């Protein structure tokens, strides 16, 4: 698990070696992704750089960029390949001799032997830059669902690329905010889907499941995987014909095999254990394989309704695992906020990103380098009641709503708009608002949802098709910022987080399960809960879902001051009106997530586009910290 950076020269008589200092500078910007080793290598028009976080084969044999014995091919690689052992044996049968025991060389040789077709066979989380000296061809690619990041910037005759945007920003000739991206972020809190655009004009992302081939100075984009590609009518029909017991057993065996493979490591391994179902079942499964695991937990100080620590502790007692809790409070949250925004390269989508980073630091302090995390289970197995089960209820209510007189529907709409502080005096506004929301991203999310629903056209029940399609769409849309959160916050502490639920082998199985195995009659994530009962007490399985909420209204209160945004990014660079910002500050407690979004946008803009250092922003934020009251002596 590492970070990578590089430059490709596309002009005549340009040599990559002359840009080695630039690549070294980009690597230093992402040194947190790989504190164990650095490598810079150049050949002809290309210069590749790597920061290594050593996980497998800790010897110098794992140094990157890695070259094959002939010197024709080079690889800068970030990630883990969990089916490396299987591919290694196939390659050995073809006469390939390995010089290392890690997975990097397996990726390199797989690309050499099988070419781009092998990307669909990789089961792992990865991003890489692969150079072919003979063909003078550069490949940039990301894993199936985009767990690992990769960005690029075109600057004249140079193509610069890196694992994080912060490495590219100093090389950008004129970094400015992308106005369309800002509007989209403000509405969806997500810029990782559906386009390649970022919040900085000119910097783009390699998309999940995408291979970018740069040949003769030109980029060619090819998608090798989209979630809809995993939908298979035959596999769906086979699952539908199985007994519920058989479906549970197959799901259990698949997840068990994946967890076993993802525990392979030459450094200590732990789990991020919230106490919820997803992280708990992974921890319980992993405990069957390794008894030396440590489970790490975030506890919320002073808010017992937000705290799942008793459930996490109970599981660790049952399994005999070491348990390390970390308590988070308001001052700690605010102190770590600027660094978390800096790591994220984007205003925060989720306030609990701060908690993820702080617990990752605790993980690293305890000598653990790898941790399993539960991302993806909700999207695959139907865990969001507010999304999937509510959609089913609305589908059943829709015929009845159509019978309600138009004047009643109109009155209800007016009341809802008024409650939301939206204009109600203009009928045109009311007519235009719903389609305008979709217009923000040029209807691309609507198009993607329709495409995902169409992938289930063979499912006979229309309501099931719609919900299965919505879940499939979320694997690209809703999941994207969750994966950004996990990667940036954990790698910011030099910790690799693995996501067993998002292994492509489990994804293919889960998307081909009938809806009843996800939204069961009496429980969401029905099949996963049945799997969990094989490893955990039922009272730890069948309980109310809590998620990972923070008492944001209390913790962000010190920033709700009229002077917070004065002379800052929003006012001076984006031209935000003073009165409008003041109105939002006055209503911060009611519109807390909108207010917090502007707080982190302000922090992001100061560091990324106004040139303020992380330390300067941290000092500025500290000025809003409440001062302890002192009584008279």
C-alpha positions in Angstrom: 0.0 0.0 0.0 1.7 3.1 -1.2 1.5 6.4 -3.0 2.7 7.1 -6.6 3.5 10.1 -8.7 5.0 10.6 -12.2 5.5 12.7 -15.3 5.2 11.8 -18.9 6.8 14.2 -21.4 4.8 14.4 -24.7 7.0 16.9 -26.6 10.0 16.1 -28.8 13.4 16.0 -27.2 12.0 16.1 -23.7 13.5 13.7 -21.1 11.7 12.5 -18.0 15.0 12.6 -16.0 14.9 16.4 -16.0 11.6 16.3 -14.1 12.9 13.9 -11.4 13.0 16.9 -8.9 9.3 17.5 -9.7 8.4 13.9 -9.1 10.4 13.8 -5.9 8.5 16.9 -4.7 5.2 15.3 -5.5 6.2 12.2 -3.6 7.1 14.2 -0.6 3.6 15.7 -0.6 2.2 12.2 -0.2 4.9 10.8 2.1 2.2 9.8 4.6 1.1 7.1 2.1 4.4 5.4 2.2 6.9 6.2 5.0 9.1 3.1 4.5 10.8 3.8 1.2 11.0 6.2 -1.8 12.0 5.5 -5.3 12.4 7.7 -8.4 13.1 6.2 -11.8 13.2 7.7 -15.3 13.4 6.3 -18.8 13.1 8.3 -22.0 10.1 10.6 -21.6 8.8 9.1 -18.4 9.7 9.6 -14.7 8.0 7.5 -12.1 8.0 7.9 -8.3 6.8 5.8 -5.4 6.4 6.1 -1.6 6.2 2.6 -0.1 4.2 1.4 2.9 5.7 -2.1 3.2 3.0 -4.8 3.8 4.3 -7.9 2.0 7.9 -8.8 1.5 9.5 -6.1 3.6 12.9 -6.6 2.0 14.4 -4.3 -0.7 13.1 -6.8 -3.2 9.8 -4.9 -3.0 11.3 -1.5 -3.9 9.4 0.6 -6.4 9.2 1.6 -9.1 9.7 -2.1 -10.0 11.3 -3.2 -13.2 11.1 -6.6 -14.9 14.4 -8.4 -15.6 14.6 -7.2 -19.2 14.2 -3.5 -18.1 11.4 -3.0 -20.7 8.6 -2.6 -18.2 8.3 -0.5 -15.0 5.5 -0.3 -12.4 4.6 2.2 -9.7 1.9 0.6 -7.7 -0.5 1.4 -4.8 -2.6 -1.3 -3.4 -3.0 -5.0 -2.5 -3.8 -7.9 -4.8 -5.6 -10.5 -2.7 -5.5 -13.3 -5.3 -1.8 -12.8 -5.9 -1.0 -16.4 -4.8 -3.3 -17.9 -7.5 -1.9 -15.7 -10.3 1.7 -16.3 -9.1 1.2 -20.1 -9.6 -0.3 -19.5 -13.1 2.7 -17.3 -14.0 5.2 -19.8 -12.6 3.6 -22.5 -14.8 4.4 -20.2 -17.8 8.0 -20.1 -16.7 8.1 -16.8 -14.9 10.7 -16.7 -12.1 10.0 -14.4 -9.2 12.6 -12.3 -7.3 10.3 -11.3 -4.5 7.4 -12.7 -2.4 5.2 -9.6 -2.5 2.2 -8.9 -4.7 3.8 -6.0 -6.7 5.8 -8.3 -8.9 2.7 -10.4 -9.5 0.9 -7.3 -10.8 3.9 -6.4 -13.0 4.2 -9.9 -14.5 0.5 -10.3 -14.9 0.3 -7.1 -17.0 3.3 -8.2 -19.1 1.9 -11.7 -19.8 -1.8 -11.1 -20.1 -2.1 -7.4 -20.9 -5.1 -5.3 -20.1 -7.4 -8.4 -20.0 -5.9 -9.4 -16.6 -7.5 -6.3 -15.0 -10.9 -8.1 -14.8 -9.1 -10.9 -13.0 -7.5 -8.8 -10.3 -9.2 -9.1 -6.9 -7.8 -6.3 -4.8 -7.6 -2.6 -4.2 -5.1 -0.9 -6.5 -4.0 2.0 -8.7 -0.9 1.9 -10.8 1.2 3.5 -13.5 2.7 0.9 -15.9 5.4 1.9 -18.5 6.3 -0.1 -21.6 9.6 1.2 -22.9 9.4 -0.5 -26.3 5.9 0.7 -27.2 6.5 4.0 -25.3 3.1 3.6 -23.7 1.9 4.5 -20.3 -1.1 2.9 -18.5 -2.9 4.5 -15.6 -5.6 2.4 -13.9 -7.8 2.1 -10.8 -9.5 -0.9 -9.2 -13.0 -2.0 -9.9 -14.8 0.3 -7.5 -12.2 2.9 -7.0 -10.9 2.2 -3.5 -7.5 3.5 -4.4 -7.2 7.0 -6.0 -5.3 8.3 -9.0 -5.4 11.8 -10.6 -3.7 13.6 -13.5 -3.0 17.1 -14.7 -2.1 18.2 -18.3 0.4 21.1 -18.3 1.6 22.0 -21.7 3.6 19.0 -23.0 3.6 17.3 -19.6 1.1 14.8 -18.1 1.6 14.7 -14.4 -0.2 12.1 -12.2 -0.3 11.3 -8.5 -2.3 9.4 -5.9 -3.6 12.6 -4.3 -4.6 16.1 -5.6 -2.3 17.8 -3.1 0.7 16.5 -5.0 -0.5 18.0 -8.2 -1.6 21.4 -6.9 1.9 23.0 -6.7 2.5 22.0 -10.3 -0.7 23.5 -11.5 -0.1 26.7 -13.5 -3.3 28.4 -12.4 -5.4 26.5 -9.8 -8.9 27.7 -9.6 -12.1 26.2 -8.3 -14.3 24.5 -10.8 -17.6 26.4 -10.6 -19.8 23.5 -12.0 -18.0 21.1 -9.6 -18.7 23.5 -6.6 -22.5 23.5 -7.4 -22.5 19.7 -7.8 -20.6 19.2 -4.5 -23.0 21.6 -2.7 -25.9 19.5 -3.8 -24.6 15.9 -3.8 -21.5 16.2 -1.5 -19.8 14.0 -4.0 -17.5 14.8 -6.9 -16.1 11.2 -7.3 -19.0 10.3 -9.6 -20.1 10.4 -12.3 -17.4 12.5 -14.1 -13.6 12.7 -14.0 -13.8 16.3 -12.8 -12.5 17.4 -9.4 -13.1 20.7 -7.5 -9.9 22.1 -9.1 -10.2 23.0 -12.7 -7.7 21.0 -14.8 -7.2 18.2 -12.4 -9.1 15.0 -13.3 -9.5 11.6 -11.8 -9.0 8.2 -13.3 -12.4 6.7 -12.8 -13.1 3.4 -11.0 -12.7 0.4 -13.2 -10.9 2.5 -15.9 -7.7 2.1 -17.8 -6.2 5.2 -19.3 -3.7 4.5 -22.1 -1.4 7.3 -23.1 0.2 6.7 -26.5 1.8 9.2 -28.9 0.9 11.9 -26.4 -2.8 11.2 -26.5 -5.1 9.8 -23.8 -7.4 6.9 -24.6 -10.0 5.9 -21.9 -11.4 2.4 -21.6 -13.7 1.1 -18.9 -12.9 -2.5 -17.9 -15.6 -2.7 -15.2 -18.8 -1.1 -14.1 -21.0 -2.6 -11.3 -23.7 -3.3 -13.9 -21.3 -5.7 -15.6 -21.5 -8.0 -12.6 -25.2 -8.5 -13.0 -25.8 -12.0 -14.6 -29.3 -13.3 -15.3 -28.0 -16.9 -15.1 -26.4 -16.4 -11.7 -29.5 -14.5 -10.5 -31.7 -17.4 -11.6 -29.4 -19.9 -9.9 -29.5 -18.0 -6.7 -33.3 -17.7 -6.9 -33.5 -21.5 -7.3 -31.5 -22.2 -4.1 -32.9 -22.7 -0.7 -32.4 -19.8 1.8 -30.0 -22.0 3.8 -27.9 -22.7 0.7 -27.7 -18.9 -0.1 -26.6 -18.2 3.4 -23.9 -20.9 3.2 -22.6 -19.8 -0.1 -22.4 -16.2 1.0 -20.6 -17.2 4.2 -18.1 -19.4 2.4 -17.3 -16.6 -0.1 -16.8 -14.0 2.6 -14.8 -16.4 4.7 -12.4 -17.0 1.8 -12.0 -13.3 1.1 -11.4 -12.4 4.8 -8.8 -15.2 5.0 -6.9 -13.8 2.0 -7.1 -10.2 3.2 -5.5 -11.2 6.5 -2.3 -12.1 4.6 0.3 -9.6 5.7 3.9 -9.5 6.9 3.0 -6.7 9.4 0.4 -6.7 12.3 -3.3 -6.7 11.3 -6.3 -5.3 13.2 -9.9 -4.2 12.5 -11.9 -1.0 12.8 -14.7 -2.2 15.0 -17.6 0.3 15.4 -19.8 -2.3 17.1 -22.2 -2.3 14.1 -23.1 -5.4 12.1 -20.6 -5.0 9.2 -17.4 -4.4 11.2 -18.5 -7.0 13.8 -19.0 -9.8 11.4 -15.6 -9.1 9.8 -13.9 -9.0 13.2 -15.6 -12.2 14.3 -14.7 -14.0 11.0 -11.1 -12.8 11.2 -10.8 -14.0 14.8 -11.4 -17.5 13.6 -8.2 -17.2 11.5 -6.0 -15.1 13.6 -6.0 -14.8 17.4 -3.5 -11.9 17.4 -5.9 -9.3 16.1 -6.5 -6.0 17.8 -9.9 -4.3 17.4 -10.0 -0.5 17.4 -13.0 1.5 18.3 -14.2 5.2 18.5 -16.3 6.1 21.4 -18.2 9.4 21.5 -17.7 11.3 24.8 -20.8 12.5 26.6 -23.3 11.2 24.1 -24.3 7.6 25.0 -27.0 7.5 22.4 -24.2 7.7 19.7 -22.0 5.2 21.4 -21.7 1.5 20.3 -18.8 0.7 22.6 -20.7 -1.8 24.7 -21.4 -4.0 21.7 -17.9 -3.8 20.4 -16.5 -4.7 23.8 -18.9 -7.6 24.1 -17.8 -9.1 20.8 -14.1 -8.8 21.7 -14.7 -10.5 25.1 -16.5 -13.3 23.3 -13.6 -13.7 20.8 -10.8 -13.1 23.2 -9.5 -10.2 21.2 -7.5 -7.1 22.3 -9.8 -4.1 22.4 -8.5 -0.5 22.0 -11.1 2.2 22.4 -10.5 5.9 21.5 -12.7 8.5 23.0 -13.5 11.5 20.8 -14.8 14.8 22.1 -15.6 18.2 20.7 -12.2 19.9 21.2 -10.4 16.9 19.8 -12.7 16.9 16.8 -12.1 20.6 16.1 -8.3 20.3 16.6 -8.1 17.5 13.9 -10.5 19.1 11.5 -8.1 21.1 9.4 -5.7 18.1 8.9 -8.6 15.9 7.9 -9.7 18.4 5.3 -6.1 18.6 4.1 -5.9 14.9 3.8 -9.2 14.6 2.0 -8.3 17.0 -0.8 -12.0 18.0 -0.7 -14.4 19.7 1.8 -15.6 16.9 4.0 -18.6 14.9 2.9 -18.9 13.2 6.3 -18.0 14.8 9.6 -17.0 11.4 11.0 -14.0 11.5 8.6 -12.2 13.2 11.6 -13.0 10.2 13.7 -11.7 7.8 11.0 -8.4 9.7 10.9 -7.9 9.9 14.6 -8.6 6.2 15.2 -6.2 5.4 12.3 -3.5 7.3 14.2 -4.2 5.2 17.2 -4.0 2.0 15.1 -0.5 3.1 13.9 0.6 4.1 17.4 -0.2 0.5 18.5 2.1 -0.9 15.8 -0.7 -2.1 13.6 -0.3 -1.3 9.9 -3.3 -3.1 8.3 -6.9 -2.9 9.3 -10.1 -4.5 8.0 -13.1 -2.1 7.5 -16.8 -2.7 6.8 -17.4 -0.3 3.9 -19.7 -1.6 1.1 -22.0 -4.0 3.0 -24.9 -1.5 3.2 -24.9 -0.9 -0.6 -24.6 -4.7 -1.4 -27.0 -6.1 1.1 -29.6 -3.4 1.6 -28.6 -1.7 4.8 -29.9 1.8 4.3 -33.5 1.6 5.5 -33.9 5.3 4.8 -33.1 4.6 1.1 -34.1 1.1 0.1 -36.9 0.1 2.5 -38.4 3.6 2.2 -38.3 3.3 -1.6 -40.3 0.1 -1.4 -42.9 1.8 0.9 -43.2 4.7 -1.5 -43.7 2.4 -4.4 -46.6 0.8 -2.6 -48.0 4.2 -1.7 -47.7 5.8 -5.1 -51.0 4.4 -6.5 -52.8 5.8 -3.5 -51.1 9.2 -3.8 -52.3 9.5 -7.4 -55.9 9.4 -6.1 -55.3 12.4 -3.8 -56.9 15.6 -5.3 -54.5 17.9 -7.0 -55.3 20.8 -4.7 -54.3 18.6 -1.6 -51.0 17.6 -3.2 -50.3 21.2 -4.0 -51.0 22.3 -0.5 -48.8 19.6 0.9 -46.0 20.7 -1.5 -46.3 24.3 -0.4 -46.1 23.3 3.3 -43.0 21.3 2.7 -41.4 24.1 0.8 -42.3 26.6 3.5 -40.9 24.3 6.2 -37.7 24.1 4.3 -37.4 27.9 4.0 -37.8 27.7 0.2 -39.7 30.3 -1.9 -43.3 29.5 -2.2 -44.7 32.6 -3.9 -43.6 31.6 -7.4 -45.3 28.7 -9.0 -42.5 28.7 -11.6 -39.9 28.1 -8.8 -41.9 25.1 -7.6 -42.2 23.7 -11.1 -38.5 24.2 -11.9 -36.9 23.1 -8.7 -37.2 19.3 -9.1 -35.8 19.1 -12.6 -33.2 21.7 -11.8 -31.7 19.4 -9.1 -31.2 16.8 -11.8 -29.9 19.4 -14.2 -26.9 20.2 -11.9 -25.1 17.0 -13.2 -26.7 17.1 -16.6 -29.0 14.2 -15.6 -26.1 11.9 -15.4 -27.2 10.4 -12.1 -30.7 9.8 -13.4 -29.1 8.2 -16.5 -27.0 6.0 -14.4 -29.9 4.9 -12.2 -31.9 4.1 -15.3 -29.0 2.1 -16.7 -28.7 0.1 -13.4 -32.4 -0.6 -13.3 -32.2 -1.8 -16.9 -29.4 -4.2 -15.9 -32.1 -6.1 -14.0 -34.6 -6.2 -16.8 -34.9 -10.0 -16.5 -36.3 -9.6 -12.9 -40.1 -10.1 -13.2 -41.2 -7.8 -10.3 -41.0 -4.1 -11.4 -40.6 -2.9 -7.8 -37.7 -5.3 -7.2 -36.0 -4.1 -10.4 -36.2 -0.5 -9.2 -34.7 -1.2 -5.8 -32.0 -3.6 -7.0 -31.1 -0.9 -9.6 -30.9 1.8 -6.9 -28.6 -0.4 -4.8 -26.4 -1.1 -7.8 -26.2 2.6 -8.7 -25.1 3.4 -5.1 -22.0 1.2 -5.6 -20.7 4.0 -7.9 -22.4 7.1 -6.5 -23.2 6.9 -2.8 -20.2 4.7 -2.0 -17.6 6.9 -3.7 -17.2 9.5 -0.9 -17.2 6.7 1.7 -14.2 5.2 0.0 -12.5 8.6 -0.3 -13.0 9.0 3.5 -11.5 5.6 4.3 -8.5 5.9 2.0 -7.4 9.4 2.8 -8.0 9.3 6.6 -6.3 5.9 7.1 -3.4 6.5 4.6 -2.9 9.9 6.3 -1.8 7.9 9.3 0.2 5.4 7.2 -2.3 2.6 7.7 -3.8 0.4 5.0 -7.5 -0.3 5.3 -8.8 -3.3 3.5 -12.5 -3.7 2.5 -13.5 -7.4 2.2 -17.1 -6.6 1.3 -15.9 -4.8 -1.9 -13.9 -7.7 -3.2 -15.1 -8.2 -6.8 -15.9 -11.8 -6.1 -18.3 -11.0 -3.3 -19.7 -8.0 -5.3 -20.6 -10.4 -8.2 -22.4 -12.7 -5.8 -24.3 -10.0 -3.9 -25.6 -8.1 -6.9 -27.1 -11.4 -8.2 -29.1 -12.1 -5.1 -32.9 -11.6 -5.2 -34.1 -8.6 -3.2 -35.8 -10.8 -0.5 -32.3 -11.8 0.7 -31.5 -8.1 1.3 -34.7 -6.5 2.4 -36.1 -9.4 4.3 -39.6 -9.2 5.7 -38.4 -8.5 9.2 -34.8 -7.3 8.8 -32.6 -5.4 6.4 -29.4 -7.2 5.3 -31.2 -10.5 5.9 -28.6 -12.8 4.4 -25.6 -11.0 6.1 -27.4 -11.2 9.4 -27.9 -14.9 9.0 -24.2 -15.3 8.2 -23.3 -13.2 11.3 -25.3 -15.6 13.6 -22.8 -18.3 12.8 -20.1 -16.2 14.5 -21.9 -13.9 17.0 -24.5 -13.9 19.7 -27.9 -13.0 18.2 -28.4 -10.0 20.5 -25.3 -8.5 18.8 -26.8 -9.1 15.4 -30.4 -8.2 15.6 -30.5 -4.7 17.0 -31.2 -1.2 15.8 -28.7 0.2 13.3 -26.9 3.3 14.6 -24.4 4.2 11.8 -21.6 6.4 12.9 -23.3 9.7 14.0 -21.5 12.6 15.7 -23.1 15.3 17.8 -22.2 17.8 15.1 -24.5 20.6 16.2 -22.6 20.8 19.5 -19.1 20.3 18.2 -19.4 22.8 15.3 -21.1 25.5 17.5 -17.9 27.5 18.1 -17.6 28.2 14.4 -21.1 29.7 14.2 -19.9 33.2 14.5 -20.4 36.2 12.1 -16.6 36.7 11.8 -15.8 33.1 10.9 -16.0 33.7 7.1 -14.8 37.3 7.1 -11.7 38.0 4.8 -11.7 34.3 4.0 -12.0 32.1 1.0 -15.8 32.2 0.6 -16.0 36.0 0.9 -12.9 37.1 -1.0 -12.4 34.3 -3.6 -15.9 33.0 -4.2 -17.7 36.3 -3.6 -20.3 34.9 -1.2 -22.7 37.6 0.0 -22.2 38.8 3.6 -25.9 38.8 4.5 -26.6 35.3 3.0 -23.7 33.8 4.9 -24.8 35.6 8.1 -28.2 34.1 7.7 -26.8 30.6 7.4 -24.7 31.2 10.5 -27.8 32.4 12.4 -29.5 29.1 11.5 -26.5 26.9 11.8 -28.1 24.6 14.4 -31.1 24.0 12.1 -29.1 23.6 8.9 -26.0 22.0 10.6 -24.8 19.9 7.7 -25.1 22.7 5.2 -23.3 25.0 7.7 -20.6 22.4 8.4 -20.1 21.9 4.6 -19.3 25.7 4.3 -16.9 25.5 7.2 -14.9 22.7 5.6 -15.1 24.5 2.2 -13.6 27.6 3.8 -10.8 25.4 5.4 -10.2 23.6 2.0 -10.1 26.9 0.0 -7.7 28.6 2.4 -5.2 25.7 2.1 -5.6 24.8 -1.5 -6.3 28.0 -3.3 -5.3 30.8 -1.0 -1.9 29.4 -0.2 -2.3 29.1 3.6 -0.3 26.3 5.3 -2.0 23.6 7.3 -0.3 25.1 10.4 -1.7 28.6 9.7 -5.2 27.2 9.3 -5.0 25.2 12.5 -3.9 28.3 14.3 -6.8 30.3 12.8 -9.3 27.6 13.8 -7.9 27.5 17.4 -8.9 31.2 17.7 -12.6 30.1 17.7 -12.1 27.6 20.5 -14.2 28.4 23.6 -12.1 29.6 26.5 -12.5 27.9 29.8 -14.4 29.9 32.3 -12.5 31.0 35.4 -14.2 31.8 38.6 -13.2 34.4 41.2 -10.6 33.3 43.6 
